[in-house]
Amino acid sequence: MYFFFIGFVLFGCVSHNNCVNIDELLSSMTIEEKCGQMTQINFNVNQNSGNQIDYDTNPINFTKLEFAIKKKHVGSILNAPYDLAQKSSLWQNIIKSIQNVANETKNKIPIIYGIDSIHGAHYIQESVLFPQAISLAGSFNLDMAKKVAEVISVETRAVGIPWNFNPVLDVGRQPLWPRIFETYGEDPYLVGKMGEAFIQASQGDNLKNRSKVATCLKHYVGYSLPFNGKDRTPAFIPENLLRDVFLPPFEKAVLAGSPTVMVNSGEVNGIPGHANYHYLTEILKGELKFAGFVVSDWEDIKRLHYRDKLAESDEEAVRIAVMAGLDMSMVPFDFSFYDHCVNLAKKDSKFAERVDDATRRILKVKNDLGLFENSVPFEEDLKKIGAKESHDLNVEAARESIVLAQNDGLLPLNSNENKKILVAGPSGNVLRVLNGGWSYVWQGNVEKHFVNFGTQKKRTIFEEIKNLNANSEYSEGANFTHLTTFNETIEKAKNSDIIILTIGEESYCETPGNINNLMLSESQQVLANSLLELNKHVVLVYIGGRPRIITNIAKKSNAVLIGFLPGEKGSRAIAEILFGKYNPNAKLSVTYPFDANGFSTYDYKPLEVHDANKVDKLYPFGHGLSYTTFEYSNLRLNKKSIDFQESLTVTVNVKNTGQMDGKETVLLFLNDEYGSVTRPVRQLKGFEKITLNKGQSVDVSFKIDYEDLSFTNINNQRIVEAGKFNVFVNHLNDSFSVIKGTDNQITSHQVQTTTISSKANSFYLNLLVLWSILALAIFNKD
């Protein structure tokens, strides 16, 4: 009776109005219906063949849709018709059609529709395209991150889509990786805080709210450190490193209440993410107590057979994935998962139990979203999409995302001087590169969509510069692959006072964005070097999804702006910063590499700078300049010693000593000086964005506690060790001591005798237990 009550509380009714008892519903379902709930198909399985006629005609093939929902009992659909952004009114029509068919089934279980609303609800034509995560993270502004997430959730839910495959909580520590722009940067603390903010704002305290969506944490876990830098390739990550760097953002996100998780599409330590029982069940559902459901990534259960060669058949791949902890399969083009799931559940009781668990988890999320009560959108919600207030917010987000990385005093420019400006380079007069992948189409590379879609006209960098300085012209000179108007550009540059050189990358997403090295394309290097030889004032503006090597160009430039992917309003923000209409305040969320090889993140280890070793970077993590100056002083700690259960407060005074009002991000770093596992030279443990008028000063305080002091030891246990800790804020530093660590801390002299393998430790412990039992049995017998 007790367990029935607990199950009722967790999975049953919470009110008597339109209440769904999950356990009752589950008990009435057939194996086929349960496996159908675990099946997710792409929209195009249900769409009419051929090309899209227009943006008003419903593209659903109802014969196909009814087969999917009524015969195969499909529980989820994803993606956009024709893989292209649609009008919001058509979206509502599509969602209503799908849910109406679902309502005709025996159990009337609604479809949960999922979409990638990454830097905006970009599969909706009228939506707002915000800065990508790598740029938004540079704002270090959690309130801004929440406001952006609120707009994304409002616009997504307005068309009837309640599930967003976001946030990306991968920690971006491999600059080659083509998905680094989807991350909040290289630091786990920053990623965790930004992800937490996104979840809180997206979901609120009631998922049934018509302005909220369920989030999906991805890509669990270790996806973002492929050894060769290419997407969906192997990573090799020791578990203590995984627990210290890659797992914490997911742990924070689970605590924040995200109800779904998407799995790493690659493999870690030889085990594909979709087959990793240790990660999915033991850690995620066990240690982290994740109660939602786990969805596969694109076709990745099938790939256990045909790509990874882990399973000898498709059916075996389904068995491995589901028993590892997968609850829903993004199949996505057929019903093979459903068929194999049904067959396995009928002949394997353990598999059938797992199917019950998975279905229960899926039904609970549908219920929490209020889909059983109402699964169709409201027409009046359409006016929420592309609202002026959302565009205004986007301008602010873009402004806080542009990093002024270098300035010899040339910036800000004075528009009243009417200097002749040449905007050159491939990024200067196109819209798509400001946004990158996940923009109207998967790759974000169709320029006409940026012209035709949206509720406000988009402008290029050149157009925004010309708006502030009429004496400006554009000449491309080179695109991303070859020289174009090179001679014309050089001649125009000779007659210009200032050159705004816009370089970077073409739009891309995921595996199509794989590269072999970080070097900028040869065509752009030739153009840049030729322009720099003219001895003109040059401002370098970098636009791209990852930090390509610009070292030699930057060294010869007067100023450098790094925008990464600042969204559709990024061009305006760049122009405003160039001309001093806005005071830059963003900081880099990643270390900008100096060269194509020898890369280290900011939290490197001591031996990386020992003997002849050194860490080179063009610009460090957290770097960003302003047109004003800030003075840091009076760093103080309220305690000089604590034990692991206590906390202490760090306070610093920050003063705006320049001639402009400005914003500043105060960063707190910590270093555990000695540890049984070598410690990074510094780790981010706090940040706060402040606004100071010129001459104004303020005290900023941070709290340091167990979570900040701890790390994972060689036995994969989270511990705090006694010893000295160093605190860094800007150029200031201080220290304190932890006089008592956790009981399971390992002292330095024990490190030499402690086996590194936790499995080996478990083996010897089990052996000891067996010997003890045997000895006790002999003793009792005697």
Residue, then its C-alpha position, 0 to 999 in steps of 0.5 A: m500500500y505504501f509503494f502504491f501511494i508513493g507511485f500515485v504521488l509521483f505519477g498520478c493525479v495532482s488535481h481532480n480537474n482533467c486529471v490523468n492517473i498515469d499508473e491507471l493509464l499505463s495498466s490499460m495500455t498494450i505493449e504496442e501502445k507503450c512501445g509507440q509512446m517510446t517512438q519519435i519520428n521526423f515530421n517528413v514521415n507524415q508529409n506530402s511528397g514533393n516540394q512545398i507548395d506554399y507556406d499556407t497549405n497544410p503539408i500533412n499527408f493524413t493517411k500517413l499520419e493516421f498510420a503512424i499514430k493509430k497503427k504504430h501508436v507513435g508518441s512523439i514527432l519532431n522537426a519542421p516540415y520540409d526541414l524549413a521554417q514555417k509561418s506561425s499560423l501554419w504551425q498551429n494548423i499542423i499541431k492541431s491536425i496532429q493532436n486531433v488524430a491522437n485524440e481519436t485513439k483509444n487512450k487519447i494520449p497526446i503527441i509531444y512535439g519537439i523542436d530545436s529552438i536553439h538561439g530562437a524559435h528559428y523554425i518559425q518564420e516570424s521568430v526572433l534570432f538571438p545571439q548563439a550560446i557562445s556569444l550570449a555566455g560572453s554577456f555573463n548576464l544571467d538576467m539577460a539569459k533568462k529574458v532571452a529564454e523567456v522569449i524563445s519559450v513564448e514563441t515556441r509554445a505559441v504555435g503549439i510546440p511544448w518541448n524544446f531540445n535546448p539548452v546545450l550543456d556540453v562544455g566547449r573545450q575543443p575549439l575545432w568542434p563544429r558545435i562549440f557555438e551551441t555551448y556556453g563556453e569552456d567553463p563548467y561553472l559558467v555553462g551550469k549557471m547559464g543553463e540553469a537560467f535558461i531552464q528556470a525561465s523556459q519552464g517557470d514553476n508550471l509547465k502547463n503555462r501557455s508561455k512555457v516549454a519543457t527543456c531538454l538537456k543535451h548532449y549527455v555526456g562528454y560529447s564536446l571533447p572529441f579527440n580529433g575535434k570532429d563531430r560524432t567521433p570518440a572522446f577519451i575522458p577519465e571519470n574523475l575529469l568527467r565528474d569535475v568538468f562535464l557532468p556538473p552542468f547536467e547535475k545543476a540542470v536536473l536540480a533545476g527541474s528539466p524533465t528530459v535529457m538527450v544523449n551524446s551522439g558519440e562515444v566516451n572511452g569506447i562506449p557509445g552514449h546510447a549504450n552507456y548503462h553507467y552514465l544513463t542509469e547509474i549516474l543520471k537516473g541513480e546518483l542524480k535522481f533524474a525522474g524525467f525521460v531520456v531521448s536518443d539523438w538522431e538515428d543513434i540507436k540504429r547506429l549502434h549496429y551499422r556505425d559503431k558495430l556494437a550490436e550485431s542487429d538492429e533489434e539487438a541495438v534496441r535492446i542495448a539502448v533501452m536496457a542502458g536507460l533510453d526511454m524514447s528513440m528519435v528513430p527518425f524515418d521509420f517504425s523499426f524501433y517500434d517493431h523491435c521494441v514490441n518483439l523484445a517486450k513480448k519475449d523478455s520480461k526484463f525488457a518489458e519492465r524497462v518499457d513500462d518504466a520508460t512509458r511512465r516517464i514519458l506520460k508523466v512529462k506529457n501530463d506535467l505539460g498539461l497536454f492531456e487537458n489541452s494539446v492545441p495552441f490558441e490563435e491569439d498567442l500568434k501575436k506574441i511571436g516577433a513582438k517589438e519588445s522581443h526585438d528590443l531585447n535582442v538588441e540589448a543581448a547582442r550589445e552585451s555579446i560583442v567582445l572588444a578584444q583589442n584597441d590601441g585607441l582608434l575606437p570608438l570612431n567619431s561619425n562626425e569626422n565623416k572619415k571614409i570607411l571601407v568595409a571589406g571581407p566576406s562577413g560584411n554584407v551578408l546576414r546568414v553568418l551573423n546567425g550560423g546554424w539552426s537558423y530557419v534551416w538546419q545549416g543556417n546557410v540560405e541567405k534569402h530566408f534572412v531577407n524574407f523571414g522575420t517581423q523586422k528587416k535585418r541589416t548587414i554589418f555594412e548597412e549598419i555602419k553606413n547608417l552611422n557613417a554615410n561615407s562608407e562603402y563595401s567591397e568583398g575582396a574574398n569570400f570564404t573559399h577564394l578571392t573575388t573582387f580582390n583588385e577592386t577592394i585593394e584600390k578602394a582601400k587605398n582611398s579609404d581612411i579606415i578599413i573594417l575587415t570582416i572575416g570568419e566562417e560560413s554558416y554550418c552546423e554539426t558534422p558538415g561543419n567539421i574542419n581539419n585545422l583552425m586556420l583561417s581560409e587562405s583567401q581571407q588571409v591573402l585579403a587581410n595581409s594585402l590590406l594590412e600592407l597598405n598601412k591604413h587604420v584597420v579594425l578586425v571584426y571576427i564573425g564565426g562559430r568557433p575561434r579560427i586563428i587570427t593571430n598575425i592579422a590581429k597583431k597588425s590591426n588597430a582594434v579587434l572585435i569578436g562577435f562569434l555569432p551575435g544573432e540578427k541584431g549583431s550587425r547593429a550592435i557591432a556598428e554601435i560599438l565601433f562608433g561609441k554609441y554603446n560601451p562594450n562589456a562582453k568577455l570571452s566565454v572561451t580561450y581564443p587560441f594563439d595557434a592551430n596547435g598547443f591549445s589549452t583552456y584557461d584552467y590548465k594544470p601547473l606542469e603545462v607551464h613548467d620547464a620549457n612548457k608554456v601556455d599560449k593564447l591570443y586572448p584569455f577566457g574572461h577577457g574583454l575591454s571597455y571604453t572606460t576603465f575599472e579599478y579593483s581594490n580592497l580584496r578581503l575575506n571574512k575568514k582566513s580559515i574554515d572547515f569543509q562544512e563552512s563558507l566564507t565571503v570574498t568582497v572586492n571594491v570596483k570603481n569606474t575610473g574612466q570617462m564613460d558609464g559602463k558595465e563590468t563583469v567581476l570574475l572570482f577564481l579559486n585555486d586549491e594549491y595542493g591536491s591528491v589530484t593535480r589542481p588547475v591553476r585557477q577555476l571560475k567560482g563566481f561572477e557578477k555583472i554590475t553597472l557603474n556610472k563614471g566615478q561610481s564604486v561598489d562592493v561586490s561579494f561572493k560566497i565560497d562553500y563546499e561545492d566550490l572547494s571540492f573536486t573528484n578524487i582518484n576513487n571518483q568521490r567528491i571531496v574537500e581536502a585540507g590545505k591552502f586555497n588562493v583567491f583571484v579577482n582581477h589582479l588582486n589575490d588573497s588566500f585562506s586555509v581549509i583546516k578540516g577536509t571531508d572524511n574521505q580525503i586522500t593525503s599526498h603520501q597516500v596517492q602513491t599507494t592508491t590504485i587509480s582504478s576504482k574498479a580495481n578498488s572494488f575488486y579488492l574490497n569485494l575480495l576482502v569481504l569474501w575472506s571475512i565472510l569465509a573466516l566468520a563461517i569457519f569461526n562459527k563452525d568451530 
